[in-house]
Amino acid sequence: MKEVILYTDGACSGNPGPGGYGAILIYNGVEKEISGGEANTTNNKMEMLAVIKGLEMLKEPCIVNVYSDSAYVVNSIEKGWIYSWKKNGWRKADKKEVKNIDLWERLLKQMEIHQVKFLKVKGHSTDELNNRCDRLAVKEREKFS
């Protein structure tokens, strides 16, 4: 299987408010940037959509290392929360409904196709690829501001 690196970030002005996402796919030294946005969204949705859209770009099953500064996204997968939520009818431990179920389901669908590992990076720091994703996301967000 091909090994791909996927950097992602989301941005939102207000919560909800105008938002954008950015992602950089890297395979064999070649980079592809993608981005998009929505007029009325949340930061968590944009963080998730960056990952989903990046994975959906892949044309065949791949091994993917996803780098994200979103604790919401990374912890939900790496700590197994998403699997408990799904098993419990998309309810959290406090019995409240999980937000963004449609996006979690899209992400799970991609994770059935690809071997995905999530890695947390520090946002707005020295990670140049994360900073580039942030700039892509902000540029998209500004289209709706």
Rosetta blueprint (number, residue, H / E / L):
1 M L
2 K E
3 E E
4 V E
5 I E
6 L E
7 Y E
8 T E
9 D E
10 G E
11 A E
12 C E
13 S L
14 G L
15 N L
16 P L
17 G E
18 P E
19 G E
20 G E
21 Y E
22 G E
23 A E
24 I E
25 L E
26 I E
27 Y E
28 N L
29 G L
30 V E
31 E E
32 K E
33 E E
34 I E
35 S E
36 G E
37 G E
38 E E
39 A E
40 N E
41 T E
42 T L
43 N H
44 N H
45 K H
46 M H
47 E H
48 M H
49 L H
50 A H
51 V H
52 I H
53 K H
54 G H
55 L H
56 E H
57 M L
58 L L
59 K L
60 E L
61 P L
62 C E
63 I E
64 V E
65 N E
66 V E
67 Y E
68 S E
69 D L
70 S L
71 A H
72 Y H
73 V H
74 V H
75 N H
76 S H
77 I H
78 E H
79 K L
80 G L
81 W H
82 I H
83 Y H
84 S H
85 W H
86 K H
87 K H
88 N L
89 G L
90 W L
91 R E
92 K L
93 A L
94 D L
95 K L
96 K L
97 E E
98 V L
99 K L
100 N L
101 I H
102 D H
103 L H
104 W H
105 E H
106 R H
107 L H
108 L H
109 K H
110 Q H
111 M H
112 E H
113 I H
114 H L
115 Q E
116 V E
117 K E
118 F E
119 L E
120 K E
121 V L
122 K L
123 G L
124 H L
125 S L
126 T L
127 D L
128 E H
129 L H
130 N H
131 N H
132 R H
133 C H
134 D H
135 R H
136 L H
137 A H
138 V H
139 K H
140 E H
141 R H
142 E H
143 K L
144 F L
145 S L
